[in-house]
Amino acid sequence: MRFDIRNTAVQGVNAVAEVMAALRELDANPDIDVIIIARGGGDFQHLLAFSDERVVRAAAAATTPIISAIGHEA
């Protein structure tokens, strides 16, 4: 099994753009079988990038299956 990892910002002003860029790059690679978008927990404000409409639409447009593993505040 081979893994191809993309590190991105997961909160802050760059998070949405970086997550979308990584998602699109991985989705364009025919050797990728599944994309996992993951991050640890945090409060609501820290998780907003993953609820951004642009990220949601990019995920919906992807042809590669996506697993979402987004934490939450305990």
C-alpha positions as CSV (number, residue, x, y, z in Angstrom):
1,M,0.0,0.0,0.0
2,R,1.3,3.4,-0.9
3,F,0.3,6.8,0.7
4,D,0.6,10.2,-0.9
5,I,0.3,12.9,1.7
6,R,-0.4,16.6,1.3
7,N,0.1,18.8,4.3
8,T,-2.1,21.9,4.3
9,A,-3.2,24.6,6.7
10,V,-6.3,23.4,8.5
11,Q,-7.3,26.7,10.0
12,G,-6.7,30.3,9.3
13,V,-6.8,32.4,6.1
14,N,-4.9,29.9,3.9
15,A,-6.8,26.8,4.9
16,V,-9.6,26.8,2.4
17,A,-7.3,27.5,-0.6
18,E,-4.7,24.9,0.5
19,V,-7.3,22.2,1.2
20,M,-9.0,22.8,-2.2
21,A,-5.6,22.8,-4.0
22,A,-4.6,19.5,-2.4
23,L,-8.0,17.9,-3.1
24,R,-7.9,18.9,-6.8
25,E,-4.3,17.8,-7.2
26,L,-5.0,14.4,-5.7
27,D,-8.3,14.0,-7.6
28,A,-6.5,14.6,-10.9
29,N,-4.0,11.8,-10.2
30,P,-5.4,8.5,-11.7
31,D,-3.2,6.5,-9.4
32,I,-5.1,7.8,-6.3
33,D,-7.9,5.4,-5.2
34,V,-9.2,7.3,-2.2
35,I,-8.7,10.7,-0.7
36,I,-8.8,11.2,3.1
37,I,-9.4,14.7,4.4
38,A,-8.5,14.7,8.1
39,R,-7.6,16.9,11.0
40,G,-7.8,16.7,14.8
41,G,-10.4,18.4,16.9
42,G,-11.0,22.0,17.8
43,D,-13.7,24.4,18.5
44,F,-16.3,25.4,15.9
45,Q,-14.2,28.4,14.7
46,H,-11.2,26.2,14.1
47,L,-13.2,23.8,11.9
48,L,-14.9,26.4,9.7
49,A,-12.6,25.8,6.7
50,F,-14.1,22.4,6.3
51,S,-17.6,23.8,6.1
52,D,-16.7,26.5,3.6
53,E,-18.9,26.2,0.5
54,R,-15.9,26.2,-1.8
55,V,-14.4,23.1,-0.1
56,V,-17.8,21.3,0.0
57,R,-18.3,22.0,-3.7
58,A,-14.8,20.8,-4.6
59,A,-15.4,17.6,-2.6
60,A,-18.7,17.1,-4.4
61,A,-17.1,17.6,-7.8
62,A,-14.3,15.1,-7.1
63,T,-14.5,11.8,-9.0
64,T,-12.2,10.1,-6.4
65,P,-14.0,8.7,-3.3
66,I,-13.4,10.9,-0.3
67,I,-13.3,10.0,3.4
68,S,-13.8,12.9,5.8
69,A,-12.3,12.6,9.3
70,I,-12.8,15.9,10.9
71,G,-12.5,16.1,14.7
72,H,-14.7,18.1,17.0
73,E,-14.5,19.9,20.4
74,A,-14.6,17.4,23.3
